[in-house]
Amino acid sequence: MGIPFTQYLLPDGRTAHVEIERSPEVEAQAERFLALGGHFDAEVLRTGEVSFTAEVGDDLCAIEVTPNGPAVLAAVDRLVATAAKWASRAAPGEGGPEPPGDPTGVDGLERYEGAEG
C-alpha cells in the first residue's frame, strides 16, 4: 500500500506524489490520520536533510528533520506515530480535544467561563 506523501522538489517547489512503504502497523496508523483529513509532506532541504510534516488543515501535527539516507525510514515511523497520537486526541468521541475549528476553544486552549471571545 504505502503512505502517500506530497514531495516538494528543488529548486522551484514542484510537487510529486510518492508512497513510502512501511510496516502494516505504521501504515494503519497513517490511514487513521489521513481519515481525519490529514496529509503528509516531504521536502529535501538545501542542507541535504529531509523534512517530513504531518498536517490537518492549518495545524502542523508532527515534523521530523533527518539526514537523507537510511535514517529516513525511522523518521517516517516517528512522524506517523506522532501524527497518530495527535489523531487519537483529536478524534471526536474519544475523550480528547475537539478537532480543528472547535468553537469552544481557541487554538486548542479551552475558554474559561466568563472569558470574552
N, CA, C and O atoms as CSV, one atom per row, in Angstrom:
chain,resi,resn,atom,element,x,y,z
A,1,MET,N,N,0.833,-1.189,0.000
A,1,MET,CA,C,0.000,0.000,0.000
A,1,MET,C,C,0.873,1.246,0.000
A,1,MET,O,O,0.849,1.995,-0.976
A,2,GLY,N,N,1.634,1.494,1.041
A,2,GLY,CA,C,2.472,2.684,1.132
A,2,GLY,C,C,1.734,3.864,1.725
A,2,GLY,O,O,0.507,3.942,1.674
A,3,ILE,N,N,2.502,4.780,2.288
A,3,ILE,CA,C,1.947,6.008,2.868
A,3,ILE,C,C,2.125,7.123,1.845
A,3,ILE,O,O,3.247,7.369,1.402
A,4,PRO,N,N,1.041,7.810,1.454
A,4,PRO,CA,C,1.160,8.859,0.444
A,4,PRO,C,C,1.783,10.135,1.017
A,4,PRO,O,O,1.397,10.613,2.083
A,5,PHE,N,N,2.744,10.663,0.288
A,5,PHE,CA,C,3.391,11.936,0.623
A,5,PHE,C,C,3.359,12.826,-0.605
A,5,PHE,O,O,3.475,12.349,-1.734
A,6,THR,N,N,3.200,14.125,-0.377
A,6,THR,CA,C,3.457,15.105,-1.426
A,6,THR,C,C,4.899,15.540,-1.228
A,6,THR,O,O,5.259,16.044,-0.163
A,7,GLN,N,N,5.725,15.348,-2.248
A,7,GLN,CA,C,7.135,15.713,-2.163
A,7,GLN,C,C,7.340,17.032,-2.898
A,7,GLN,O,O,6.943,17.174,-4.054
A,8,TYR,N,N,7.957,17.988,-2.225
A,8,TYR,CA,C,8.287,19.279,-2.828
A,8,TYR,C,C,9.726,19.201,-3.317
A,8,TYR,O,O,10.632,18.870,-2.553
A,9,LEU,N,N,9.929,19.505,-4.583
A,9,LEU,CA,C,11.219,19.304,-5.231
A,9,LEU,C,C,11.964,20.615,-5.421
A,9,LEU,O,O,11.368,21.652,-5.716
A,10,LEU,N,N,13.281,20.549,-5.247
A,10,LEU,CA,C,14.150,21.695,-5.545
A,10,LEU,C,C,14.322,21.786,-7.056
A,10,LEU,O,O,14.250,20.747,-7.712
A,11,PRO,N,N,14.539,22.928,-7.642
A,11,PRO,CA,C,14.760,24.196,-6.953
A,11,PRO,C,C,13.502,25.052,-6.859
A,11,PRO,O,O,13.524,26.112,-6.233
A,12,ASP,N,N,12.403,24.608,-7.472
A,12,ASP,CA,C,11.252,25.508,-7.601
A,12,ASP,C,C,9.992,25.055,-6.880
A,12,ASP,O,O,8.937,25.663,-7.062
A,13,GLY,N,N,10.067,24.021,-6.081
A,13,GLY,CA,C,8.907,23.602,-5.313
A,13,GLY,C,C,7.880,22.779,-6.079
A,13,GLY,O,O,6.767,22.562,-5.599
A,14,ARG,N,N,8.260,22.317,-7.282
A,14,ARG,CA,C,7.340,21.425,-7.995
A,14,ARG,C,C,6.955,20.289,-7.064
A,14,ARG,O,O,7.701,19.963,-6.140
A,15,THR,N,N,5.807,19.688,-7.297
A,15,THR,CA,C,5.386,18.595,-6.435
A,15,THR,C,C,5.341,17.273,-7.185
A,15,THR,O,O,5.115,17.222,-8.394
A,16,ALA,N,N,5.561,16.224,-6.438
A,16,ALA,CA,C,5.425,14.858,-6.940
A,16,ALA,C,C,4.725,14.067,-5.846
A,16,ALA,O,O,4.908,14.331,-4.658
A,17,HIS,N,N,3.929,13.105,-6.256
A,17,HIS,CA,C,3.251,12.250,-5.287
A,17,HIS,C,C,4.026,10.941,-5.190
A,17,HIS,O,O,4.241,10.250,-6.186
A,18,VAL,N,N,4.440,10.617,-3.964
A,18,VAL,CA,C,5.219,9.405,-3.727
A,18,VAL,C,C,4.555,8.612,-2.612
A,18,VAL,O,O,3.784,9.153,-1.819
A,19,GLU,N,N,4.864,7.332,-2.565
A,19,GLU,CA,C,4.411,6.486,-1.466
A,19,GLU,C,C,5.623,5.848,-0.820
A,19,GLU,O,O,6.531,5.376,-1.503
A,20,ILE,N,N,5.629,5.839,0.510
A,20,ILE,CA,C,6.724,5.248,1.265
A,20,ILE,C,C,6.182,4.001,1.955
A,20,ILE,O,O,5.265,4.074,2.773
A,21,GLU,N,N,6.763,2.866,1.611
A,21,GLU,CA,C,6.336,1.584,2.180
A,21,GLU,C,C,6.863,1.448,3.606
A,21,GLU,O,O,8.054,1.627,3.860
A,22,ARG,N,N,5.962,1.130,4.527
A,22,ARG,CA,C,6.330,0.880,5.921
A,22,ARG,C,C,5.613,-0.362,6.405
A,22,ARG,O,O,4.893,-1.002,5.638
A,23,SER,N,N,5.798,-0.706,7.645
A,23,SER,CA,C,5.165,-1.908,8.195
A,23,SER,C,C,3.643,-1.748,8.176
A,23,SER,O,O,3.145,-0.623,8.152
A,24,PRO,N,N,2.910,-2.843,8.185
A,24,PRO,CA,C,1.439,-2.739,8.217
A,24,PRO,C,C,0.928,-1.924,9.413
A,24,PRO,O,O,-0.074,-1.219,9.294
A,25,GLU,N,N,1.604,-2.017,10.555
A,25,GLU,CA,C,1.172,-1.269,11.735
A,25,GLU,C,C,1.335,0.232,11.519
A,25,GLU,O,O,0.437,1.006,11.849
A,26,VAL,N,N,2.465,0.645,10.973
A,26,VAL,CA,C,2.710,2.071,10.718
A,26,VAL,C,C,1.743,2.582,9.647
A,26,VAL,O,O,1.203,3.681,9.769
A,27,GLU,N,N,1.530,1.796,8.616
A,27,GLU,CA,C,0.605,2.206,7.555
A,27,GLU,C,C,-0.827,2.316,8.080
A,27,GLU,O,O,-1.577,3.184,7.633
A,28,ALA,N,N,-1.216,1.456,9.017
A,28,ALA,CA,C,-2.550,1.551,9.614
A,28,ALA,C,C,-2.683,2.836,10.433
A,28,ALA,O,O,-3.728,3.486,10.398
A,29,GLN,N,N,-1.624,3.207,11.174
A,29,GLN,CA,C,-1.643,4.469,11.919
A,29,GLN,C,C,-1.790,5.645,10.959
A,29,GLN,O,O,-2.546,6.578,11.229
A,30,ALA,N,N,-1.077,5.603,9.853
A,30,ALA,CA,C,-1.151,6.679,8.858
A,30,ALA,C,C,-2.559,6.785,8.284
A,30,ALA,O,O,-3.067,7.889,8.090
A,31,GLU,N,N,-3.190,5.652,8.011
A,31,GLU,CA,C,-4.556,5.661,7.461
A,31,GLU,C,C,-5.530,6.350,8.406
A,31,GLU,O,O,-6.397,7.104,7.963
A,32,ARG,N,N,-5.393,6.098,9.710
A,32,ARG,CA,C,-6.283,6.759,10.682
A,32,ARG,C,C,-6.077,8.270,10.653
A,32,ARG,O,O,-7.040,9.032,10.739
A,33,PHE,N,N,-4.826,8.700,10.532
A,33,PHE,CA,C,-4.542,10.136,10.451
A,33,PHE,C,C,-5.118,10.728,9.164
A,33,PHE,O,O,-5.729,11.797,9.192
A,34,LEU,N,N,-4.929,10.047,8.050
A,34,LEU,CA,C,-5.454,10.524,6.768
A,34,LEU,C,C,-6.974,10.588,6.783
A,34,LEU,O,O,-7.561,11.466,6.151
A,35,ALA,N,N,-7.620,9.668,7.497
A,35,ALA,CA,C,-9.083,9.649,7.569
A,35,ALA,C,C,-9.645,10.894,8.251
A,35,ALA,O,O,-10.806,11.244,8.039
A,36,LEU,N,N,-8.834,11.564,9.067
A,36,LEU,CA,C,-9.253,12.810,9.713
A,36,LEU,C,C,-8.989,14.025,8.832
A,36,LEU,O,O,-9.145,15.164,9.272
A,37,GLY,N,N,-8.587,13.774,7.577
A,37,GLY,CA,C,-8.300,14.883,6.670
A,37,GLY,C,C,-6.846,15.301,6.674
A,37,GLY,O,O,-6.503,16.353,6.134
A,38,GLY,N,N,-5.988,14.498,7.271
A,38,GLY,CA,C,-4.569,14.829,7.334
A,38,GLY,C,C,-3.850,14.541,6.027
A,38,GLY,O,O,-4.368,13.852,5.149
A,39,HIS,N,N,-2.656,15.079,5.920
A,39,HIS,CA,C,-1.787,14.778,4.778
A,39,HIS,C,C,-0.325,14.832,5.227
A,39,HIS,O,O,0.027,15.473,6.217
A,40,PHE,N,N,0.500,14.138,4.464
A,40,PHE,CA,C,1.934,14.062,4.751
A,40,PHE,C,C,2.702,14.737,3.619
A,40,PHE,O,O,2.375,14.559,2.446
A,41,ASP,N,N,3.734,15.519,3.979
A,41,ASP,CA,C,4.583,16.193,3.004
A,41,ASP,C,C,6.043,15.838,3.270
A,41,ASP,O,O,6.426,15.518,4.395
A,42,ALA,N,N,6.844,15.902,2.214
A,42,ALA,CA,C,8.282,15.655,2.318
A,42,ALA,C,C,9.009,16.670,1.457
A,42,ALA,O,O,8.539,17.044,0.383
A,43,GLU,N,N,10.160,17.110,1.942
A,43,GLU,CA,C,10.954,18.080,1.175
A,43,GLU,C,C,12.429,17.876,1.487
A,43,GLU,O,O,12.819,17.821,2.654
A,44,VAL,N,N,13.249,17.764,0.445
A,44,VAL,CA,C,14.689,17.744,0.634
A,44,VAL,C,C,15.134,19.196,0.747
A,44,VAL,O,O,14.928,19.994,-0.167
A,45,LEU,N,N,15.742,19.525,1.868
A,45,LEU,CA,C,16.169,20.899,2.127
A,45,LEU,C,C,17.506,21.173,1.443
A,45,LEU,O,O,18.214,20.247,1.047
A,46,ARG,N,N,17.836,22.440,1.313
A,46,ARG,CA,C,19.107,22.815,0.675
A,46,ARG,C,C,20.311,22.307,1.470
A,46,ARG,O,O,21.415,22.216,0.933
A,47,THR,N,N,20.104,21.982,2.728
A,47,THR,CA,C,21.173,21.433,3.564
A,47,THR,C,C,21.425,19.956,3.264
A,47,THR,O,O,22.411,19.382,3.725
A,48,GLY,N,N,20.525,19.343,2.485
A,48,GLY,CA,C,20.617,17.921,2.200
A,48,GLY,C,C,19.773,17.076,3.138
A,48,GLY,O,O,19.585,15.881,2.909
A,49,GLU,N,N,19.264,17.701,4.197
A,49,GLU,CA,C,18.378,16.990,5.112
A,49,GLU,C,C,16.991,16.868,4.481
A,49,GLU,O,O,16.665,17.557,3.515
A,50,VAL,N,N,16.185,15.973,5.054
A,50,VAL,CA,C,14.820,15.788,4.590
A,50,VAL,C,C,13.878,16.218,5.705
A,50,VAL,O,O,14.035,15.821,6.859
A,51,SER,N,N,12.894,17.038,5.339
A,51,SER,CA,C,11.857,17.475,6.269
A,51,SER,C,C,10.572,16.730,5.935
A,51,SER,O,O,10.123,16.724,4.789
A,52,PHE,N,N,9.988,16.106,6.946
A,52,PHE,CA,C,8.694,15.443,6.812
A,52,PHE,C,C,7.711,16.144,7.731
A,52,PHE,O,O,8.038,16.440,8.881
A,53,THR,N,N,6.510,16.411,7.237
A,53,THR,CA,C,5.477,17.008,8.076
A,53,THR,C,C,4.173,16.241,7.937
A,53,THR,O,O,3.901,15.608,6.917
A,54,ALA,N,N,3.372,16.319,8.998
A,54,ALA,CA,C,2.011,15.785,9.023
A,54,ALA,C,C,1.113,16.945,9.419
A,54,ALA,O,O,1.332,17.577,10.452
A,55,GLU,N,N,0.104,17.228,8.604
A,55,GLU,CA,C,-0.751,18.386,8.832
A,55,GLU,C,C,-2.210,18.030,8.637
A,55,GLU,O,O,-2.557,17.147,7.853
A,56,VAL,N,N,-3.065,18.746,9.377
A,56,VAL,CA,C,-4.508,18.723,9.162
A,56,VAL,C,C,-4.914,20.185,9.061
A,56,VAL,O,O,-4.770,20.947,10.017
A,57,GLY,N,N,-5.425,20.572,7.891
A,57,GLY,CA,C,-5.765,21.981,7.694
A,57,GLY,C,C,-4.546,22.844,7.940
A,57,GLY,O,O,-3.492,22.630,7.343
A,58,ASP,N,N,-4.693,23.826,8.826
A,58,ASP,CA,C,-3.581,24.714,9.165
A,58,ASP,C,C,-2.774,24.219,10.361
A,58,ASP,O,O,-1.828,24.881,10.789
A,59,ASP,N,N,-3.142,23.062,10.899
A,59,ASP,CA,C,-2.454,22.540,12.080
A,59,ASP,C,C,-1.279,21.663,11.686
A,59,ASP,O,O,-1.444,20.674,10.971
A,60,LEU,N,N,-0.097,22.024,12.151
A,60,LEU,CA,C,1.090,21.185,11.996
A,60,LEU,C,C,1.064,20.199,13.157
A,60,LEU,O,O,1.234,20.592,14.311
A,61,CYS,N,N,0.854,18.937,12.861
A,61,CYS,CA,C,0.686,17.912,13.890
A,61,CYS,C,C,1.987,17.227,14.252
A,61,CYS,O,O,2.162,16.776,15.383
A,62,ALA,N,N,2.910,17.146,13.288
A,62,ALA,CA,C,4.183,16.464,13.538
A,62,ALA,C,C,5.193,16.917,12.500
A,62,ALA,O,O,4.838,17.246,11.368
A,63,ILE,N,N,6.468,16.928,12.905
A,63,ILE,CA,C,7.556,17.260,11.980
A,63,ILE,C,C,8.781,16.439,12.354
A,63,ILE,O,O,9.061,16.230,13.534
A,64,GLU,N,N,9.496,15.983,11.359
A,64,GLU,CA,C,10.771,15.282,11.537
A,64,GLU,C,C,11.740,15.837,10.498
A,64,GLU,O,O,11.396,15.947,9.321
A,65,VAL,N,N,12.934,16.181,10.926
A,65,VAL,CA,C,14.006,16.585,10.011
A,65,VAL,C,C,15.157,15.618,10.255
A,65,VAL,O,O,15.594,15.429,11.390
A,66,THR,N,N,15.642,15.009,9.178
A,66,THR,CA,C,16.643,13.955,9.320
A,66,THR,C,C,17.619,13.987,8.150
A,66,THR,O,O,17.277,14.475,7.073
A,67,PRO,N,N,18.821,13.476,8.347
A,67,PRO,CA,C,19.735,13.367,7.206
A,67,PRO,C,C,19.130,12.448,6.144
A,67,PRO,O,O,18.467,11.464,6.470
A,68,ASN,N,N,19.362,12.775,4.880
A,68,ASN,CA,C,18.884,11.929,3.793
A,68,ASN,C,C,19.685,10.637,3.809
A,68,ASN,O,O,20.908,10.663,3.944
A,69,GLY,N,N,19.011,9.526,3.674
A,69,GLY,CA,C,19.696,8.231,3.688
A,69,GLY,C,C,18.929,7.243,4.538
A,69,GLY,O,O,17.705,7.325,4.642
A,70,PRO,N,N,19.646,6.305,5.151
A,70,PRO,CA,C,18.988,5.235,5.907
A,70,PRO,C,C,18.113,5.724,7.057
A,70,PRO,O,O,17.160,5.039,7.430
A,71,ALA,N,N,18.409,6.886,7.625
A,71,ALA,CA,C,17.642,7.401,8.763
A,71,ALA,C,C,16.231,7.841,8.372
A,71,ALA,O,O,15.389,8.050,9.245
A,72,VAL,N,N,15.965,7.982,7.079
A,72,VAL,CA,C,14.670,8.476,6.601
A,72,VAL,C,C,13.525,7.569,7.049
A,72,VAL,O,O,12.488,8.067,7.488
A,73,LEU,N,N,13.689,6.263,6.948
A,73,LEU,CA,C,12.587,5.354,7.264
A,73,LEU,C,C,12.204,5.418,8.745
A,73,LEU,O,O,11.019,5.388,9.078
A,74,ALA,N,N,13.183,5.505,9.620
A,74,ALA,CA,C,12.886,5.649,11.047
A,74,ALA,C,C,12.200,6.982,11.318
A,74,ALA,O,O,11.323,7.062,12.178
A,75,ALA,N,N,12.592,8.029,10.592
A,75,ALA,CA,C,11.955,9.342,10.756
A,75,ALA,C,C,10.489,9.290,10.318
A,75,ALA,O,O,9.630,9.903,10.951
A,76,VAL,N,N,10.207,8.566,9.248
A,76,VAL,CA,C,8.812,8.412,8.805
A,76,VAL,C,C,8.010,7.688,9.883
A,76,VAL,O,O,6.880,8.079,10.176
A,77,ASP,N,N,8.573,6.650,10.471
A,77,ASP,CA,C,7.879,5.925,11.538
A,77,ASP,C,C,7.576,6.844,12.720
A,77,ASP,O,O,6.475,6.802,13.268
A,78,ARG,N,N,8.545,7.674,13.118
A,78,ARG,CA,C,8.328,8.607,14.232
A,78,ARG,C,C,7.269,9.641,13.869
A,78,ARG,O,O,6.410,9.968,14.688
A,79,LEU,N,N,7.329,10.157,12.642
A,79,LEU,CA,C,6.343,11.145,12.179
A,79,LEU,C,C,4.939,10.565,12.262
A,79,LEU,O,O,4.028,11.203,12.789
A,80,VAL,N,N,4.768,9.363,11.745
A,80,VAL,CA,C,3.447,8.735,11.739
A,80,VAL,C,C,2.978,8.456,13.168
A,80,VAL,O,O,1.802,8.649,13.474
A,81,ALA,N,N,3.873,8.007,14.042
A,81,ALA,CA,C,3.498,7.745,15.438
A,81,ALA,C,C,3.020,9.021,16.119
A,81,ALA,O,O,2.029,9.000,16.849
A,82,THR,N,N,3.714,10.130,15.885
A,82,THR,CA,C,3.312,11.410,16.474
A,82,THR,C,C,1.987,11.871,15.886
A,82,THR,O,O,1.126,12.360,16.616
A,83,ALA,N,N,1.811,11.722,14.576
A,83,ALA,CA,C,0.550,12.097,13.932
A,83,ALA,C,C,-0.594,11.232,14.457
A,83,ALA,O,O,-1.705,11.728,14.642
A,84,ALA,N,N,-0.339,9.959,14.696
A,84,ALA,CA,C,-1.364,9.060,15.223
A,84,ALA,C,C,-1.775,9.475,16.633
A,84,ALA,O,O,-2.954,9.411,16.981
A,85,LYS,N,N,-0.806,9.901,17.447
A,85,LYS,CA,C,-1.139,10.400,18.792
A,85,LYS,C,C,-2.019,11.633,18.690
A,85,LYS,O,O,-2.996,11.765,19.426
A,86,TRP,N,N,-1.676,12.538,17.777
A,86,TRP,CA,C,-2.494,13.729,17.559
A,86,TRP,C,C,-3.896,13.305,17.136
A,86,TRP,O,O,-4.881,13.843,17.642
A,87,ALA,N,N,-3.996,12.358,16.225
A,87,ALA,CA,C,-5.294,11.903,15.715
A,87,ALA,C,C,-6.131,11.286,16.829
A,87,ALA,O,O,-7.344,11.492,16.875
A,88,SER,N,N,-5.505,10.536,17.722
A,88,SER,CA,C,-6.269,9.907,18.803
A,88,SER,C,C,-6.807,10.948,19.773
A,88,SER,O,O,-7.871,10.748,20.359
A,89,ARG,N,N,-6.090,12.059,19.954
A,89,ARG,CA,C,-6.573,13.142,20.821
A,89,ARG,C,C,-7.633,13.965,20.124
A,89,ARG,O,O,-8.539,14.490,20.771
A,90,ALA,N,N,-7.530,14.084,18.800
A,90,ALA,CA,C,-8.429,14.962,18.061
A,90,ALA,C,C,-9.704,14.268,17.595
A,90,ALA,O,O,-10.669,14.933,17.217
A,91,ALA,N,N,-9.716,12.939,17.620
A,91,ALA,CA,C,-10.874,12.210,17.111
A,91,ALA,C,C,-12.085,12.457,18.001
A,91,ALA,O,O,-12.020,12.239,19.211
A,92,PRO,N,N,-13.190,12.912,17.412
A,92,PRO,CA,C,-14.395,13.166,18.205
A,92,PRO,C,C,-14.870,11.887,18.895
A,92,PRO,O,O,-14.775,10.793,18.337
A,93,GLY,N,N,-15.379,12.041,20.108
A,93,GLY,CA,C,-15.961,10.925,20.817
A,93,GLY,C,C,-14.962,10.026,21.520
A,93,GLY,O,O,-15.353,9.009,22.093
A,94,GLU,N,N,-13.689,10.371,21.492
A,94,GLU,CA,C,-12.695,9.528,22.150
A,94,GLU,C,C,-12.125,10.195,23.393
A,94,GLU,O,O,-11.095,9.770,23.917
A,95,GLY,N,N,-12.801,11.248,23.866
A,95,GLY,CA,C,-12.400,11.878,25.111
A,95,GLY,C,C,-11.293,12.898,24.993
A,95,GLY,O,O,-10.872,13.464,26.002
A,96,GLY,N,N,-10.804,13.152,23.779
A,96,GLY,CA,C,-9.737,14.124,23.597
A,96,GLY,C,C,-10.291,15.472,23.197
A,96,GLY,O,O,-11.508,15.647,23.145
A,97,PRO,N,N,-9.424,16.431,22.912
A,97,PRO,CA,C,-9.886,17.743,22.474
A,97,PRO,C,C,-10.611,17.638,21.141
A,97,PRO,O,O,-10.403,16.693,20.379
A,98,GLU,N,N,-11.434,18.584,20.879
A,98,GLU,CA,C,-12.169,18.594,19.623
A,98,GLU,C,C,-11.219,18.863,18.466
A,98,GLU,O,O,-10.159,19.454,18.668
A,99,PRO,N,N,-11.578,18.439,17.250
A,99,PRO,CA,C,-10.728,18.687,16.091
A,99,PRO,C,C,-10.642,20.167,15.770
A,99,PRO,O,O,-11.384,20.963,16.345
A,100,PRO,N,N,-9.733,20.563,14.844
A,100,PRO,CA,C,-9.583,21.976,14.490
A,100,PRO,C,C,-10.916,22.603,14.143
A,100,PRO,O,O,-11.787,21.962,13.556
A,101,GLY,N,N,-11.064,23.864,14.513
A,101,GLY,CA,C,-12.294,24.595,14.207
A,101,GLY,C,C,-13.329,24.495,15.314
A,101,GLY,O,O,-14.446,24.987,15.153
A,102,ASP,N,N,-12.987,23.870,16.432
A,102,ASP,CA,C,-13.916,23.734,17.543
A,102,ASP,C,C,-14.288,25.113,18.074
A,102,ASP,O,O,-13.411,25.879,18.475
A,103,PRO,N,N,-15.592,25.440,18.080
A,103,PRO,CA,C,-15.994,26.779,18.525
A,103,PRO,C,C,-15.827,26.990,20.019
A,103,PRO,O,O,-15.946,28.124,20.481
A,104,THR,N,N,-15.555,25.940,20.799
A,104,THR,CA,C,-15.403,26.112,22.242
A,104,THR,C,C,-13.970,26.356,22.661
A,104,THR,O,O,-13.701,26.573,23.843
A,105,GLY,N,N,-13.052,26.327,21.725
A,105,GLY,CA,C,-11.647,26.506,22.078
A,105,GLY,C,C,-10.950,27.451,21.127
A,105,GLY,O,O,-11.446,27.727,20.034
A,106,VAL,N,N,-9.808,27.943,21.539
A,106,VAL,CA,C,-9.008,28.824,20.708
A,106,VAL,C,C,-7.635,28.190,20.575
A,106,VAL,O,O,-6.884,28.091,21.545
A,107,ASP,N,N,-7.312,27.756,19.340
A,107,ASP,CA,C,-6.018,27.115,19.104
A,107,ASP,C,C,-5.752,25.988,20.100
A,107,ASP,O,O,-4.639,25.853,20.607
A,108,GLY,N,N,-6.781,25.177,20.379
A,108,GLY,CA,C,-6.609,24.038,21.260
A,108,GLY,C,C,-6.692,24.366,22.736
A,108,GLY,O,O,-6.609,23.458,23.564
A,109,LEU,N,N,-6.851,25.629,23.097
A,109,LEU,CA,C,-6.971,26.012,24.502
A,109,LEU,C,C,-8.447,26.210,24.827
A,109,LEU,O,O,-9.176,26.839,24.061
A,110,GLU,N,N,-8.878,25.683,25.943
A,110,GLU,CA,C,-10.273,25.835,26.313
A,110,GLU,C,C,-10.502,27.246,26.808
A,110,GLU,O,O,-9.635,27.864,27.427
A,111,ARG,N,N,-11.705,27.740,26.516
A,111,ARG,CA,C,-12.084,29.065,27.019
A,111,ARG,C,C,-12.548,28.910,28.453
A,111,ARG,O,O,-13.198,27.928,28.812
A,112,TYR,N,N,-12.202,29.896,29.267
A,112,TYR,CA,C,-12.644,29.888,30.653
A,112,TYR,C,C,-13.975,30.574,30.758
A,112,TYR,O,O,-14.268,31.514,30.018
A,113,GLU,N,N,-14.782,30.100,31.683
A,113,GLU,CA,C,-16.098,30.689,31.896
A,113,GLU,C,C,-15.952,32.175,32.138
A,113,GLU,O,O,-15.147,32.591,32.971
A,114,GLY,N,N,-16.713,32.975,31.430
A,114,GLY,CA,C,-16.674,34.413,31.583
A,114,GLY,C,C,-15.649,35.092,30.698
A,114,GLY,O,O,-15.599,36.321,30.654
A,115,ALA,N,N,-14.824,34.323,29.985
A,115,ALA,CA,C,-13.831,34.926,29.093
A,115,ALA,C,C,-14.531,35.451,27.850
A,115,ALA,O,O,-15.503,34.863,27.377
A,116,GLU,N,N,-14.037,36.544,27.335
A,116,GLU,CA,C,-14.618,37.105,26.115
A,116,GLU,C,C,-14.097,36.358,24.914
A,116,GLU,O,O,-13.019,35.765,24.939
A,117,GLY,N,N,-14.912,36.404,23.829
A,117,GLY,CA,C,-14.452,35.842,22.564
A,117,GLY,C,C,-15.057,34.559,22.337
A,117,GLY,O,O,-14.792,33.923,21.317
